[in-house]
Amino acid sequence: MARKQSNRRKNKQYEAAKKNLGKPFFESKEIAIYQGDTLELSSKLPANAIDALITDPPYCSGAAGCAVMADPSKKYCQSGKTLGRPSFGGDFRDQRSFKYWCSLWISQAFNACKDSAYCLVFIDWRQLATMIDAIQAGGFCYKGLISWDKGGSARAPHKGYFRHQCEFIPWGTKGIVPRLTDRGPFAGSYSIGVKQTDKHHMTGKPTPLMQKLVQCVPSGGLAFDPFCGSGTTLVASVLEGRYAIGFEASEQYCEIAARRIEAAQRGELLKFQKQ
Ligand SMILES: C[S@@+](CC[C@H](N)C(=O)[O-])C[C@H]1O[C@@H](n2cnc3c(N)ncnc32)[C@H](O)[C@@H]1O
């Protein structure tokens, strides 16, 4: 696996962003993971430090009034088989409080972003409108919608349904969209299937998809994922020569992310082993 080289000199932007965050759970070369609550950690980020907020928060989709849908191990693994992927927290909010909560962490990230920084947030069909509101409430100018087509194996509750085959990535910028000369325009739609060997989280995103999305970060620039889970954004950043900081509440997922990053830095993609 080829790995693009980033500028290995001490990166002032990356060092400044970490300055008040305390001891990382894991750090290696250009990537740092902090374990804790994103609202608490994000409040310690300095202004003007980040090139892109790229994240995949708990969607809290269908959580209201339905205890089953607020339990990720039942919601995302309907067969009941988690295959050893740990469950995770934060997926319980109803739509109103989800919007309020998202606007809080997005506005914290907005403060930490540079002018013209990108904001890319994953969401499903059910919470899409809510997330578009939250992105704007958080301060970003909403600029468009990227679709991620997961393919024909995506779930349909029964035959009468059109498959829930796509997830969405509403995107925006802090002020004007930068006029890039070295890369872009970026595709607005991606058809990339989920490979079980590349899925280390119940809701893990494909590494090749995240490699496409981190292209909005300048080479050697800094990506920020406040819900990094198994670390797919961070692995993609390694592979594409970007710096990255991730926050994650679950110790188990911090550990999984760290192992994946170490492998990527050796030039390997760690394979998920089912249990
Ligand atoms: C949808 S998953 C991210 C999956 C990731 N994209 C991947 O490919 O592995 C969201 C993650 O956010 C974490 N999380 C939930 N609430 C959090 C909070 N308040 N602070 C930090 N992390 C949180 C969960 O533990 C979960 O791992």
The ligand as an ORCA input file, in Angstrom:
! r2SCAN-3c Opt
* xyz 0 1
  C     -20.572      6.989     14.341
  S     -19.228      6.624     15.341
  C     -17.804      7.065     14.370
  C     -17.291      5.932     13.534
  C     -16.084      6.300     12.685
  N     -16.457      7.126     11.572
  C     -15.364      5.078     12.170
  O     -15.220      4.904     10.940
  O     -14.945      4.264     13.004
  C     -19.330      7.871     16.549
  C     -18.370      7.733     17.705
  O     -18.559      8.858     18.568
  C     -18.277      8.449     19.890
  N     -18.930      9.405     20.800
  C     -20.243      9.476     21.125
  N     -20.483     10.520     21.939
  C     -19.279     11.125     22.144
  C     -18.867     12.276     22.868
  N     -19.757     13.010     23.562
  N     -17.571     12.623     22.855
  C     -16.663     11.881     22.150
  N     -16.993     10.788     21.427
  C     -18.288     10.420     21.420
  C     -18.797      7.041     19.991
  O     -18.128      6.302     21.005
  C     -18.549      6.511     18.572
  O     -17.378      5.720     18.536
*
